[in-house]
């Protein structure tokens, strides 16, 4: 296991490398996670890939100074990983919000990609995300300023949950992600960055169709966050896309996924 950093202007982006394969796979974790979450897949991936998992901005050991990040920032980080690995072509994996980031970069990256893995992919039909996407930027920036001391806001959220106006999932997310300065910065940093990774479904589907990029999509049967029928309609009909349905929830990255991936390699 190798831990290293990609230097980017005034940022230091932490990466974790494992595996003995001769092909490079770059992995992007989900919101609130970190690079080391992918180490459970070492046996499944390590024989075929050299995996570099990235702690993207506001996560893990990455030191990020700006209040947000853009698609160009992430593309520059990936170029840094490619330079470190001495590679031009690679494979890409994204889990949850990391899958949103991966899909948003497909127009730029698809010519260099050999395979795409999407695990519980956010961005196509994710419950609770439509409000986050549609909130005007000026409102996001205003909330960023006034919620740095969020005690009064938590009182409103608790009352909203009590009378049924705030769904339990939203209540849990807000109270667990605004209660500490680093979590507050992570949450708002991602929210302020969201527009840079806006997904146009038709564009993403067109890229997959035109490029013929081999793509494996893994979805949990019991995932409360994703609209499974929408995902199946979105990816269905593309001969280069395989869909796998696991008897799990949203957090797919674990031993069952590793076993499924090992089996899929042989198909």
Buried (B, 14 or more C-beta within 10 A) or exposed (E): EEEEBBEBEEBBBBBBBBBEBEBBBBBBBBBBBBBBBBBBBBBBBBEBBBBBBBBBBBBBBBEBEBBBBBBEBBEBBBEBBBEBBEBEEBBBBBBBBBBBBBBBBBBBBBEBBEBBBBBBBBBBBBEEBEEEBEEEEEEBBEBBEEBEEBEEBBEEBEEBBEEEEBEEEBBEBBBEBBEEEEBBBBBBBBBBBBEBBEBEBEBBBEBBBEBEBBBBBBBBEEBEBBBBEEBBEBBEEBEBBBBBBBEBBBBBBEEBBBEBBBEBEEE
